[in-house]
Amino acid sequence: ERETIPAPVVGEIVTLADVKDEAFSSGALGKGVAIIPTVGRVVAPAAGTVTTIFPTGHAIGITTKDGAEVLIHIGMDTVQLEGKFFTAHVKQGDVI
């Protein structure tokens, strides 16, 4: 059964095929969309459990209550920022 996941950030939706990173545009990381944000706040798009937080804070994995696996990845090449500008308000294992 399909699960509808709301956007985790307000902004302009872009198809993954238009993302200039082959890992995303090829679909290798799964289905989804990219969003060019118009606000600086990202929220959990669904209730579930935080399964992964990258050490640099630029990506968070969530498994929803219905079992969908969601990756919220902020920006392109943001891993190079080494965590600067990112503050996670949750930790791995948190139920959200």
Secondary structure, DSSP 4 states (H G I P E B T S, - for coil): -------SS-EEEEEGGGSS-HHHHTSTT-S-EEEEESSS----SSSEEEEEE-TTSSEEEEEETTS-EEEEE-SSSGGGGTTTT---S--TT-B-
